[in-house]
């Protein structure tokens, strides 16, 4: 799915990218990166399509997703270490 089609689905779901990423607990940076690629992964496309259809059918999908109590994953590693290197 193209990024443009993805954004249209978000409009149909009455979501912005920041609201979408907050709802599914993913980094907004990750979603915005798909703009450069001009394509979104299948899983993200399916989620957006389901949200759009559920909104069209007047289903309260936001409560349903919030009830899942999803957790945002924190990036680990690749930072400055707080531990000092031991002297030999």
SULKA-V840871 format. One record per pair of residues at least 4 apart in sequence whose ideal C-beta (glycine too) atoms are under 6 Angstrom apart, sorted by sequence separation. I is the first residue (numbers start at 0). J is the second residue. D is the distance in Angstrom with one decimal. If there is no record, write none. Layout:
i->I j->J d->D
i->I j->J d->D
//
This chain:
i->0 j->4 d->4.9
i->14 j->18 d->4.7
i->25 j->29 d->5.7
i->39 j->43 d->4.5
i->0 j->5 d->5.6
i->9 j->14 d->4.6
i->14 j->19 d->4.6
i->20 j->25 d->5.2
i->39 j->44 d->5.2
i->53 j->58 d->4.0
i->33 j->39 d->4.6
i->20 j->27 d->4.4
i->53 j->60 d->4.0
i->9 j->19 d->5.7
i->17 j->27 d->5.8
i->20 j->30 d->5.5
i->50 j->60 d->5.5
i->16 j->30 d->5.7
i->2 j->33 d->5.5
i->2 j->34 d->5.1
i->5 j->39 d->4.6
i->2 j->37 d->5.4
i->2 j->39 d->6.0
i->9 j->47 d->5.9
i->12 j->50 d->3.8
i->0 j->39 d->5.4
i->8 j->47 d->4.0
i->12 j->51 d->4.4
i->8 j->48 d->5.7
i->11 j->51 d->3.7
i->13 j->54 d->5.8
i->5 j->47 d->5.5
i->12 j->54 d->4.7
i->22 j->64 d->5.5
i->8 j->51 d->4.5
i->0 j->44 d->3.9
i->24 j->69 d->4.3
i->24 j->71 d->4.2
//
